[in-house]
């Protein structure tokens, strides 16, 4: 049994924003990669999932990013399972720089699905392979609500390069789109500390068109992405500052 798995990364030039520091989506990609590496190390590589018609998908993610990671700094991600039942598992992922200082924590809820995208019970041998460690936070999904009148609206056609091996819009691609809209709203997505709450509700495939609605609130920025049939595919919230402090407002907010 492998309680934890640590993977090391070197921030690449093309993974950085205008400040030459890693984008939030870069860190999310590292975390997902580390989770799959942990699975492979325990005997469940990607080929096993394809052979058995089972696939883990991310349902929720909370990113608590405390400092920027400049190019070409090295960092390490350590993942551990802190909760699991039937078809659900929660991982807490700690991200540290080469000097050992904290960069952030990413908490992710995963759901095991079958070939048709329906929840599938976790095999007993898989549950036994990943010991559940204490220390997981109790987090709900983002409280985004309904877009108000005056919310910024935009449309995005999903490109093939934004999809994952299952053909779905990649989790980090949603975060990239969210950060793009933050810039339009006058919010610097590279500023740290910052927190993101993201919820992935329905798979979207290329070349579907996502309709984004984004608006500023007293606590940060909310966003919803809908498919053409009106169903919600994704929603998220971003705020800046340290949790517990007076919530900072986005630039230009009143």
Helices and strands as residue ranges (DSSP letters): E 4-10, G 13-15, H 24-41, H 46-52, E 55-65, E 74-85, E 88-97, E 102-113, H 124-129, E 152-157, G 160-162, H 171-184, E 194-200, E 209-217, E 220-226, E 232-240
